Amino acid sequence: MKLGRRRLRIGRGPAAPLPERAGLVLSGGGARGAYQAGVLSAVAEILGPGAPNPFPVITGLSVGAINALALSCRLADFGTAAREVEALWRGLHCGSVFRADMRAVTGRMAAWAGHMTLGRLGMRPPDSLLDSAPLETLLEENIDFDALRRCLARGDLQAVGITASSYQTGQAVTFYEARAPLTGWARSRREGVAARLSVEHIMASTALPLIFPARRVGPAFYADGALRQTAPLSSAIHLGATRLLVIAGRDESIDAGAPEGEEPEYPAPGLIGGQLLDTLFNDQLDLDMERLLRINDTLAVMTPAQLATRALRPVQLLTIRPSRDVREISARHAGALPRPVRLMLRALGAWRPPFVLASYLLFEPGYVGELIDLGRQDTLARADEIRRFLRPEGLTPEADAALGT
Protein backbone atom coordinates (compact mmCIF):
# COMPACT_ATOMS: atom_id res chain seq x y z
CA MET A 1 0.00 0.00 0.00
CA LYS A 2 1.44 3.34 -1.02
CA LEU A 3 0.92 6.18 1.38
CA GLY A 4 1.62 9.84 1.36
CA ARG A 5 4.34 12.31 2.04
CA ARG A 6 6.14 13.44 5.17
CA ARG A 7 7.26 16.91 6.13
CA LEU A 8 10.75 17.62 7.37
CA ARG A 9 11.62 20.86 9.08
CA ILE A 10 14.96 22.30 7.98
CA GLY A 11 15.21 25.67 9.63
CA ARG A 12 12.47 28.00 8.42
CA GLY A 13 13.30 28.14 4.76
CA PRO A 14 12.49 25.78 1.91
CA ALA A 15 13.63 22.18 2.14
CA ALA A 16 17.08 21.60 0.69
CA PRO A 17 17.31 19.08 -2.16
CA LEU A 18 18.70 15.73 -1.04
CA PRO A 19 20.16 12.77 -2.92
CA GLU A 20 17.75 9.94 -3.66
CA ARG A 21 17.99 7.48 -0.76
CA ALA A 22 15.67 4.68 0.28
CA GLY A 23 15.20 4.19 4.00
CA LEU A 24 14.19 1.01 5.78
CA VAL A 25 11.99 1.42 8.88
CA LEU A 26 11.72 -1.62 11.16
CA SER A 27 8.99 -1.54 13.80
CA GLY A 28 8.87 -3.24 17.20
CA GLY A 29 7.02 -6.41 18.05
CA GLY A 30 9.06 -9.01 19.93
CA ALA A 31 8.87 -12.39 18.20
CA ARG A 32 6.88 -10.75 15.40
CA GLY A 33 10.24 -9.41 14.23
CA ALA A 34 10.64 -12.74 12.41
CA TYR A 35 8.25 -11.34 9.79
CA GLN A 36 10.80 -8.60 9.05
CA ALA A 37 13.46 -11.23 8.41
CA GLY A 38 11.19 -12.90 5.85
CA VAL A 39 10.51 -9.61 4.08
CA LEU A 40 14.22 -8.79 3.87
CA SER A 41 15.01 -12.26 2.53
CA ALA A 42 12.41 -11.81 -0.21
CA VAL A 43 13.66 -8.31 -1.10
CA ALA A 44 17.13 -9.79 -1.61
CA GLU A 45 15.64 -12.47 -3.86
CA ILE A 46 13.70 -9.86 -5.86
CA LEU A 47 16.81 -7.75 -6.44
CA GLY A 48 18.86 -10.76 -7.45
CA PRO A 49 22.39 -12.01 -6.65
CA GLY A 50 25.07 -9.40 -6.16
CA ALA A 51 22.67 -6.48 -5.74
CA PRO A 52 24.03 -3.65 -3.58
CA ASN A 53 22.30 -2.62 -0.40
CA PRO A 54 19.08 -0.84 -1.51
CA PHE A 55 18.66 0.92 1.86
CA PRO A 56 21.35 3.54 2.54
CA VAL A 57 19.39 4.54 5.67
CA ILE A 58 18.18 1.93 8.18
CA THR A 59 16.28 2.63 11.41
CA GLY A 60 14.55 0.46 13.97
CA LEU A 61 13.23 0.29 17.48
CA SER A 62 12.74 -2.60 19.89
CA VAL A 63 13.13 -5.85 17.92
CA GLY A 64 13.47 -3.65 14.84
CA ALA A 65 16.67 -2.28 16.39
CA ILE A 66 18.05 -5.82 16.59
CA ASN A 67 17.22 -6.49 12.94
CA ALA A 68 18.54 -3.08 11.89
CA LEU A 69 21.98 -3.71 13.41
CA ALA A 70 22.10 -7.39 12.45
CA LEU A 71 21.53 -6.33 8.83
CA SER A 72 23.71 -3.22 8.88
CA CYS A 73 26.88 -5.00 10.02
CA ARG A 74 26.66 -7.45 7.07
CA LEU A 75 26.02 -5.12 4.15
CA ALA A 76 29.09 -5.97 2.09
CA ASP A 77 26.57 -8.21 0.27
CA PHE A 78 22.86 -7.52 0.78
CA GLY A 79 21.74 -10.99 -0.26
CA THR A 80 24.12 -12.66 2.17
CA ALA A 81 23.14 -10.22 4.91
CA ALA A 82 19.42 -10.96 4.49
CA ARG A 83 20.01 -14.72 4.46
CA GLU A 84 22.14 -14.55 7.61
CA VAL A 85 19.50 -12.50 9.44
CA GLU A 86 16.89 -15.09 8.43
CA ALA A 87 19.14 -17.94 9.61
CA LEU A 88 19.67 -16.17 12.93
CA TRP A 89 15.91 -16.03 13.47
CA ARG A 90 15.31 -19.62 12.43
CA GLY A 91 17.82 -20.74 15.07
CA LEU A 92 16.05 -19.00 17.98
CA HIS A 93 14.24 -20.42 20.99
CA CYS A 94 12.71 -18.51 23.89
CA GLY A 95 15.82 -19.34 25.90
CA SER A 96 17.88 -17.45 23.30
CA VAL A 97 16.10 -14.22 24.30
CA PHE A 98 15.15 -14.57 27.96
CA ARG A 99 15.64 -17.08 30.74
CA ALA A 100 12.72 -19.48 30.34
CA ASP A 101 13.59 -22.11 32.96
CA MET A 102 11.24 -22.79 35.87
CA ARG A 103 13.49 -21.30 38.51
CA ALA A 104 13.99 -18.01 36.65
CA VAL A 105 10.35 -17.45 35.66
CA THR A 106 8.59 -18.61 38.83
CA GLY A 107 11.24 -16.98 41.02
CA ARG A 108 10.57 -13.58 39.51
CA MET A 109 6.80 -14.02 39.65
CA ALA A 110 7.10 -14.99 43.32
CA ALA A 111 9.28 -11.93 43.96
CA TRP A 112 6.64 -9.68 42.40
CA ALA A 113 3.93 -11.31 44.53
CA GLY A 114 6.09 -10.94 47.63
CA HIS A 115 6.67 -7.25 46.94
CA MET A 116 2.95 -6.63 46.48
CA THR A 117 2.17 -8.25 49.84
CA LEU A 118 5.32 -7.44 51.85
CA GLY A 119 6.54 -4.29 50.18
CA ARG A 120 5.95 -2.30 53.33
CA LEU A 121 8.53 -4.48 55.04
CA GLY A 122 11.16 -3.47 52.49
CA MET A 123 10.94 -6.39 50.07
CA ARG A 124 12.01 -5.02 46.69
CA PRO A 125 10.49 -6.18 43.39
CA PRO A 126 12.69 -7.72 40.68
CA ASP A 127 13.89 -5.43 37.90
CA SER A 128 11.53 -7.12 35.43
CA LEU A 129 9.24 -10.07 34.86
CA LEU A 130 11.78 -11.77 32.56
CA ASP A 131 15.59 -11.89 32.55
CA SER A 132 16.95 -10.73 29.17
CA ALA A 133 20.60 -11.76 29.81
CA PRO A 134 20.46 -14.40 27.02
CA LEU A 135 19.54 -11.70 24.52
CA GLU A 136 22.63 -9.70 25.44
CA THR A 137 24.80 -12.76 24.83
CA LEU A 138 23.06 -13.37 21.49
CA LEU A 139 23.74 -9.79 20.39
CA GLU A 140 27.39 -9.91 21.44
CA GLU A 141 27.87 -13.07 19.38
CA ASN A 142 26.03 -11.93 16.26
CA ILE A 143 26.50 -8.18 15.81
CA ASP A 144 29.95 -6.99 14.75
CA PHE A 145 30.15 -3.23 15.31
CA ASP A 146 33.57 -3.02 13.69
CA ALA A 147 32.01 -4.54 10.56
CA LEU A 148 29.22 -1.94 10.80
CA ARG A 149 31.80 0.84 10.71
CA ARG A 150 33.54 -0.76 7.74
CA CYS A 151 30.19 -0.78 5.91
CA LEU A 152 29.78 2.92 6.69
CA ALA A 153 33.34 3.73 5.62
CA ARG A 154 32.91 1.90 2.29
CA GLY A 155 29.58 3.59 1.61
CA ASP A 156 27.56 0.38 1.78
CA LEU A 157 25.44 2.31 4.29
CA GLN A 158 24.93 6.02 4.92
CA ALA A 159 23.33 5.97 8.37
CA VAL A 160 21.76 3.64 10.91
CA GLY A 161 19.66 4.69 13.90
CA ILE A 162 17.93 2.93 16.77
CA THR A 163 15.47 4.48 19.20
CA ALA A 164 15.12 4.09 22.97
CA SER A 165 12.95 5.94 25.52
CA SER A 166 14.62 7.86 28.34
CA TYR A 167 13.13 7.40 31.80
CA GLN A 168 14.91 10.57 32.94
CA THR A 169 13.71 12.98 30.25
CA GLY A 170 10.61 11.21 28.91
CA GLN A 171 11.93 11.59 25.36
CA ALA A 172 12.41 9.17 22.51
CA VAL A 173 16.12 9.28 21.69
CA THR A 174 17.41 8.00 18.35
CA PHE A 175 21.07 7.05 18.65
CA TYR A 176 22.69 7.03 15.22
CA GLU A 177 25.94 6.47 13.38
CA ALA A 178 26.49 7.96 9.95
CA ARG A 179 29.11 7.88 7.23
CA ALA A 180 29.30 11.67 7.09
CA PRO A 181 28.74 14.05 10.01
CA LEU A 182 25.04 14.74 10.55
CA THR A 183 23.46 17.33 12.77
CA GLY A 184 21.22 15.90 15.45
CA TRP A 185 17.64 17.03 15.82
CA ALA A 186 15.24 18.04 18.57
CA ARG A 187 11.47 17.88 18.19
CA SER A 188 8.59 17.52 20.60
CA ARG A 189 9.52 14.64 22.94
CA ARG A 190 12.06 13.18 20.51
CA GLU A 191 15.66 13.85 19.53
CA GLY A 192 18.51 12.43 17.49
CA VAL A 193 21.93 11.97 19.07
CA ALA A 194 25.13 10.86 17.33
CA ALA A 195 26.66 7.89 19.16
CA ARG A 196 29.08 5.02 18.81
CA LEU A 197 26.49 2.26 18.78
CA SER A 198 26.91 -0.77 21.02
CA VAL A 199 25.01 -3.68 22.50
CA GLU A 200 23.94 -1.37 25.34
CA HIS A 201 21.98 0.79 22.89
CA ILE A 202 20.16 -2.23 21.47
CA MET A 203 19.37 -3.58 24.93
CA ALA A 204 17.99 -0.16 25.84
CA SER A 205 15.80 -0.10 22.72
CA THR A 206 14.37 -3.55 23.58
CA ALA A 207 13.82 -2.94 27.32
CA LEU A 208 10.06 -3.39 27.32
CA PRO A 209 8.77 -1.90 30.61
CA LEU A 210 8.09 -4.48 33.36
CA ILE A 211 8.87 -7.40 31.00
CA PHE A 212 12.59 -6.69 30.40
CA PRO A 213 14.88 -4.64 32.67
CA ALA A 214 15.72 -1.01 31.93
CA ARG A 215 19.17 -0.37 30.50
CA ARG A 216 21.56 2.42 31.37
CA VAL A 217 23.26 4.32 28.56
CA GLY A 218 25.44 7.17 29.78
CA PRO A 219 23.72 9.13 32.56
CA ALA A 220 20.19 7.80 31.97
CA PHE A 221 18.13 4.62 32.07
CA TYR A 222 16.18 3.71 28.96
CA ALA A 223 13.13 1.66 28.04
CA ASP A 224 11.82 0.22 24.80
CA GLY A 225 11.97 2.69 21.94
CA ALA A 226 8.25 2.31 21.16
CA LEU A 227 7.29 3.71 24.57
CA ARG A 228 7.76 7.40 23.66
CA GLN A 229 8.25 7.40 19.89
CA THR A 230 5.20 9.17 18.51
CA ALA A 231 6.66 9.61 15.00
CA PRO A 232 8.35 6.31 14.06
CA LEU A 233 9.06 7.42 10.48
CA SER A 234 10.83 10.62 11.43
CA SER A 235 14.25 9.22 12.30
CA ALA A 236 14.87 7.78 8.84
CA ILE A 237 13.84 11.09 7.27
CA HIS A 238 16.16 13.08 9.52
CA LEU A 239 18.97 10.70 8.54
CA GLY A 240 18.48 11.53 4.86
CA ALA A 241 15.95 9.06 3.44
CA THR A 242 13.80 10.45 0.62
CA ARG A 243 11.49 7.42 0.44
CA LEU A 244 10.67 4.75 2.99
CA LEU A 245 9.98 1.04 3.01
CA VAL A 246 8.18 0.28 6.27
CA ILE A 247 7.71 -3.24 7.63
CA ALA A 248 4.77 -3.29 10.05
CA GLY A 249 3.89 -6.02 12.54
CA ARG A 250 0.11 -6.13 12.30
CA ASP A 251 -2.43 -6.88 9.58
CA GLU A 252 -5.10 -4.36 8.62
CA SER A 253 -8.17 -6.21 9.93
CA ILE A 254 -10.28 -4.91 12.83
CA ASP A 255 -11.39 -7.30 15.56
CA ALA A 256 -15.08 -8.15 15.69
CA GLY A 257 -16.99 -7.19 18.82
CA ALA A 258 -18.81 -9.59 21.12
CA PRO A 259 -21.79 -11.37 19.48
CA GLU A 260 -25.10 -9.63 19.99
CA GLY A 261 -26.72 -10.61 23.27
CA GLU A 262 -23.52 -12.10 24.72
CA GLU A 263 -22.07 -10.58 27.85
CA PRO A 264 -18.45 -9.49 27.27
CA GLU A 265 -15.86 -10.97 29.61
CA TYR A 266 -13.95 -8.57 31.82
CA PRO A 267 -10.41 -8.17 30.37
CA ALA A 268 -7.75 -10.15 32.23
CA PRO A 269 -4.35 -8.54 33.01
CA GLY A 270 -2.73 -10.59 30.24
CA LEU A 271 -5.17 -9.28 27.64
CA ILE A 272 -4.68 -5.72 28.87
CA GLY A 273 -0.90 -6.15 28.67
CA GLY A 274 -1.13 -7.61 25.17
CA GLN A 275 -3.29 -4.74 23.97
CA LEU A 276 -0.86 -2.24 25.47
CA LEU A 277 1.95 -3.87 23.51
CA ASP A 278 -0.16 -3.72 20.37
CA THR A 279 -0.69 -0.01 20.99
CA LEU A 280 3.00 0.67 21.57
CA PHE A 281 4.30 -1.26 18.58
CA ASN A 282 1.59 -0.65 15.99
CA ASP A 283 -0.78 2.23 16.70
CA GLN A 284 1.83 5.00 16.57
CA LEU A 285 3.20 3.63 13.31
CA ASP A 286 -0.26 3.54 11.74
CA LEU A 287 -1.01 7.06 12.98
CA ASP A 288 2.26 8.37 11.55
CA MET A 289 1.39 6.88 8.17
CA GLU A 290 -2.03 8.53 8.34
CA ARG A 291 -0.25 11.83 8.93
CA LEU A 292 1.74 11.19 5.76
CA LEU A 293 -1.49 10.87 3.81
CA ARG A 294 -2.80 14.15 5.12
CA ILE A 295 0.46 15.97 4.45
CA ASN A 296 0.58 14.46 0.97
CA ASP A 297 -2.91 15.79 0.29
CA THR A 298 -1.79 19.23 1.47
CA LEU A 299 1.29 19.20 -0.76
CA ALA A 300 -0.79 18.13 -3.74
CA VAL A 301 -2.92 21.31 -3.66
CA MET A 302 -0.09 23.76 -3.01
CA THR A 303 1.29 25.85 -5.84
CA PRO A 304 5.00 25.71 -6.75
CA ALA A 305 5.42 29.17 -5.28
CA GLN A 306 3.90 28.05 -1.97
CA LEU A 307 6.03 24.92 -1.87
CA ALA A 308 9.17 26.97 -2.49
CA THR A 309 8.64 28.83 0.81
CA ARG A 310 7.94 25.76 2.96
CA ALA A 311 10.31 23.45 4.79
CA LEU A 312 8.56 20.48 3.20
CA ARG A 313 9.60 17.78 0.78
CA PRO A 314 7.87 14.67 -0.53
CA VAL A 315 8.72 11.25 0.89
CA GLN A 316 7.22 8.27 -0.87
CA LEU A 317 6.16 5.43 1.42
CA LEU A 318 5.66 1.74 0.74
CA THR A 319 4.33 -0.44 3.55
CA ILE A 320 4.55 -4.20 3.88
CA ARG A 321 2.47 -5.78 6.61
CA PRO A 322 1.24 -9.31 7.41
CA SER A 323 -1.58 -10.51 5.20
CA ARG A 324 -2.82 -12.72 8.04
CA ASP A 325 -3.51 -12.20 11.74
CA VAL A 326 -0.29 -13.18 13.50
CA ARG A 327 -2.23 -13.84 16.72
CA GLU A 328 -4.04 -16.71 15.01
CA ILE A 329 -0.65 -18.08 13.97
CA SER A 330 0.62 -17.76 17.54
CA ALA A 331 -2.44 -19.63 18.85
CA ARG A 332 -1.46 -22.69 16.80
CA HIS A 333 2.11 -22.62 18.11
CA ALA A 334 1.57 -21.44 21.69
CA GLY A 335 1.98 -24.95 23.04
CA ALA A 336 5.66 -24.78 22.04
CA LEU A 337 6.34 -22.13 24.68
CA PRO A 338 8.41 -23.42 27.60
CA ARG A 339 6.18 -24.69 30.40
CA PRO A 340 7.17 -21.94 32.88
CA VAL A 341 6.18 -19.28 30.34
CA ARG A 342 2.85 -21.02 29.73
CA LEU A 343 2.22 -21.04 33.47
CA MET A 344 3.05 -17.33 33.64
CA LEU A 345 0.62 -16.54 30.81
CA ARG A 346 -2.09 -18.59 32.51
CA ALA A 347 -1.51 -16.70 35.76
CA LEU A 348 -1.89 -13.44 33.86
CA GLY A 349 -5.05 -14.59 32.08
CA ALA A 350 -3.28 -14.45 28.71
CA TRP A 351 -3.54 -18.15 27.84
CA ARG A 352 -6.65 -17.69 25.70
CA PRO A 353 -7.67 -16.11 22.39
CA PRO A 354 -6.65 -13.72 20.95
CA PHE A 355 -3.17 -14.76 22.28
CA VAL A 356 -1.81 -11.23 21.88
CA LEU A 357 0.87 -11.51 24.56
CA ALA A 358 1.96 -14.93 23.31
CA SER A 359 2.45 -13.52 19.81
CA TYR A 360 5.18 -11.24 21.18
CA LEU A 361 6.96 -13.83 23.37
CA LEU A 362 6.89 -16.93 21.15
CA PHE A 363 10.52 -17.13 20.02
CA GLU A 364 10.14 -20.77 19.01
CA PRO A 365 11.05 -22.28 15.60
CA GLY A 366 7.54 -23.23 14.45
CA TYR A 367 6.04 -19.78 14.98
CA VAL A 368 9.19 -17.93 13.90
CA GLY A 369 9.44 -20.03 10.74
CA GLU A 370 5.81 -19.46 9.79
CA LEU A 371 6.20 -15.69 10.22
CA ILE A 372 9.36 -15.71 8.08
CA ASP A 373 7.55 -17.68 5.39
CA LEU A 374 4.60 -15.25 5.56
CA GLY A 375 6.94 -12.27 5.20
CA ARG A 376 8.55 -13.85 2.14
CA GLN A 377 5.18 -14.70 0.62
CA ASP A 378 3.72 -11.22 1.17
CA THR A 379 6.82 -9.57 -0.30
CA LEU A 380 7.29 -11.82 -3.33
CA ALA A 381 3.62 -11.22 -4.21
CA ARG A 382 4.53 -7.54 -4.68
CA ALA A 383 7.85 -8.07 -6.47
CA ASP A 384 7.18 -5.67 -9.36
CA GLU A 385 6.00 -2.95 -7.00
CA ILE A 386 9.09 -3.34 -4.84
CA ARG A 387 11.43 -3.23 -7.85
CA ARG A 388 9.81 0.02 -9.01
CA PHE A 389 10.03 1.47 -5.51
CA LEU A 390 13.71 0.65 -5.07
CA ARG A 391 14.61 1.64 -8.65
CA PRO A 392 12.14 4.44 -9.41
CA GLU A 393 11.73 5.77 -12.93
CA GLY A 394 13.27 9.08 -13.75
CA LEU A 395 16.65 8.53 -12.14
CA THR A 396 19.77 8.81 -14.20
CA PRO A 397 21.75 5.57 -14.70
CA GLU A 398 24.43 7.00 -12.42
CA ALA A 399 21.91 7.76 -9.66
CA ASP A 400 20.28 4.38 -10.11
CA ALA A 401 23.62 2.63 -9.77
CA ALA A 402 24.45 4.65 -6.66
CA LEU A 403 21.27 3.91 -4.72
CA GLY A 404 23.01 1.24 -2.73
CA THR A 405 25.82 3.57 -1.74
Steps between C-alpha positions, in 0.01 A plus 500: 500500500644834398448784740570866498772747568680613813612847596849571624587824671834644390525837665226733379583514134419264215614140523845442355523248215639165612646204312259217426524254790268220604453451872399182678280541810473196728227508764488330840315183585704240688481162327301664220836634383540167318261640238755774426766237436273333244432829323871582479579153366240545226625850411847352449351232275306761300811711442705199399853375580768761549260792542636783716327603818178678389458676837769762568304600813379239751310570823327283756368483851451211741539175303534720192820637655638146520417433135632841395844437652512132404443606138718811505817322614478255205436733208807415294248276318129569551388153396738333743402744774128426458559124497713517815236705683239241399725215618553677832124514554440141396751388764323674791319358801347691790811417701706689240322823600405465866549249778208260460587237762265432791725649764550829314136556401324384817765663719433840349123456514530403867718806564236725344229337713716537810558869431128562454422338836815581701622815333441699815758282671763601245478208258607637162348384170720346229620729222264331253271205443754330270881488499636616162865397564486236221408770250809700592717194439326439166568858390865488605548184294316614188547875455845619394520876556842521338344348187221760524758778491674340203165498317459870578856581393457317167167669432298179517288693751449871563340495845343267754290605799327324787254655743465461877283685755667692782351454846678817614380741231190323366632538145548258215871511418629372166866405530662498157825444316555649157762492228519879486444738792130569554342759722276357768142613537260601775123484462212464741593212734754354257860567402785358296842454658820389326653203683742213465241224497542197724310209648393731784304716255318198358421365846362842591281506188357155586445561874124455500371649829432242775578208264872571440729705727584863426845564357739779587670690219718785622328696778147367441294182510305409189195295408369356176515747214128462422404640841547869409549500123195677362646544149669170406571611142677820595842360587562356154397831343732699725781262402451583132247253358285639218269197482418233755431129502320424826453148636206495742412227749122489476246425228233752404193315631289630790389261773131415513309596813318260730202322336169674551338402828820351645645652813862609442759352734691740721854540355766302686840661578662295223256631240549856623878457480477354150284787380743750650781337304289515186447871562869568558630307201229561241263788571761777487637363174154491343425852624827631357413351162158665517678830559699436183177468305369828631826682433512349152151633432612844618808497277292393202287818508783745565638709217871486409542846647348388831713187510814705438447686830430193715737269683325203341604230258327189369585158642350202324394216729450131432367282781522124533292342773377147580218380279376279784431552870822402676306434822319213329839363396627532857194313631598194295857507631446618858541149635868517400568765764707371792277373780599775748401766246167326439437498874583871517257579217229295670558689825462826310184385322677514163474130413189546286398658169602739356848396633636853460768472768609158375549641150773728637678241719493190278863480387462136399591349159149405385350845553815685392525290184137557405539877543816498286319303231205743517734798464661342194163415348354848555810665353547275197133560412591868453832447321433740211382772736809461716734511199338825384522645850868418544590599142253780424459633148654831418838445661812528294698176450768643728248576776337162455834325534583702811182426694674233699781733599 
